[in-house]
Amino acid sequence: QLNNVTQYVGTMAASMAREAAQEDPQQKSKEKAISELARLSFTGNEIVEAATVFAKAPDQMNMMLALPENLRREYVLKMLSGILLLNSTISFAKLFQL
């Protein structure tokens, strides 16, 4: 029985190693998007803001990556300006609730 358990654990370990070795396509897309933002000369703060949007709305990330390279920076800037406008509106509303 001990031999069977050892064999089973070995098989499980090999299976887990294979799964870990396979690339997660979503993780790969996220890494590609972050690298692209850095390549497009966004600041660290802008990259963090964009990554936050991408985490909540993966379609935004996919669209940015699908656009031609010459339009990607403009797309992200428009996306971030919408977020900044939304954040300032929320802050403004909170100010008047006090």
C-alpha positions as CSV (number, residue, x, y, z in Angstrom):
1,Q,0.0,0.0,0.0
2,L,2.8,2.4,0.8
3,N,4.2,1.8,-2.7
4,N,0.8,2.7,-4.2
5,V,0.6,5.9,-2.1
6,T,4.1,6.9,-3.2
7,Q,3.2,6.3,-6.8
8,Y,0.0,8.3,-6.5
9,V,1.8,11.2,-4.8
10,G,4.4,11.1,-7.6
11,T,1.7,11.2,-10.3
12,M,0.0,14.1,-8.5
13,A,3.2,16.1,-8.3
14,A,4.0,15.5,-11.9
15,S,0.5,16.6,-12.9
16,M,0.8,19.8,-10.8
17,A,4.2,20.6,-12.3
18,R,2.7,20.3,-15.8
19,E,-0.2,22.6,-14.9
20,A,2.2,25.2,-13.4
21,A,4.4,25.0,-16.5
22,Q,1.5,25.9,-18.8
23,E,1.1,29.6,-19.4
24,D,-2.1,31.2,-18.2
25,P,-3.4,33.1,-21.3
26,Q,-5.0,35.8,-19.2
27,Q,-1.9,36.4,-17.2
28,K,0.1,36.6,-20.4
29,S,-2.3,39.2,-21.8
30,K,-2.0,41.3,-18.6
31,E,1.8,41.2,-18.7
32,K,1.7,42.2,-22.4
33,A,-0.7,45.1,-21.6
34,I,1.5,46.4,-18.8
35,S,4.6,46.1,-21.0
36,E,2.8,48.0,-23.7
37,L,1.9,50.8,-21.3
38,A,5.5,51.1,-20.2
39,R,6.6,51.1,-23.9
40,L,4.2,53.9,-24.6
41,S,5.9,56.0,-21.9
42,F,3.0,56.1,-19.4
43,T,4.0,57.2,-15.9
44,G,4.0,54.6,-13.0
45,N,0.8,56.2,-11.7
46,E,-0.9,56.0,-15.1
47,I,0.1,52.3,-15.4
48,V,-1.4,51.5,-12.0
49,E,-4.6,53.4,-12.9
50,A,-4.8,51.5,-16.3
51,A,-4.1,48.2,-14.6
52,T,-6.9,48.9,-12.1
53,V,-9.3,49.5,-15.0
54,F,-8.0,46.4,-16.8
55,A,-8.6,44.2,-13.7
56,K,-12.2,45.4,-13.5
57,A,-12.9,45.5,-17.2
58,P,-10.7,43.1,-19.2
59,D,-12.5,44.1,-22.4
60,Q,-10.7,47.5,-22.1
61,M,-7.4,45.7,-22.0
62,N,-8.3,43.5,-24.9
63,M,-9.4,46.5,-27.0
64,M,-6.2,48.4,-26.2
65,L,-4.1,45.4,-27.4
66,A,-6.3,45.0,-30.5
67,L,-5.9,48.5,-31.7
68,P,-3.1,49.5,-34.0
69,E,0.0,50.6,-32.1
70,N,-0.3,54.2,-33.1
71,L,-3.8,54.5,-31.5
72,R,-3.1,52.7,-28.2
73,R,-1.7,55.7,-26.3
74,E,-4.7,57.8,-27.3
75,Y,-7.1,55.0,-26.3
76,V,-5.6,54.7,-22.8
77,L,-5.5,58.5,-22.3
78,K,-9.2,58.7,-23.1
79,M,-9.9,55.7,-20.8
80,L,-8.0,57.3,-18.0
81,S,-9.6,60.7,-18.4
82,G,-13.0,59.0,-18.1
83,I,-11.8,57.4,-14.9
84,L,-10.4,60.6,-13.5
85,L,-13.6,62.4,-14.4
86,L,-15.6,59.7,-12.6
87,N,-13.3,59.8,-9.6
88,S,-13.6,63.6,-9.3
89,T,-17.4,63.4,-9.6
90,I,-17.5,60.9,-6.8
91,S,-15.2,63.0,-4.7
92,F,-17.3,66.1,-5.4
93,A,-20.5,64.3,-4.4
94,K,-18.8,63.1,-1.2
95,L,-17.8,66.6,-0.4
96,F,-21.4,67.8,-0.4
97,Q,-22.6,64.9,1.7
98,L,-20.4,66.1,4.6
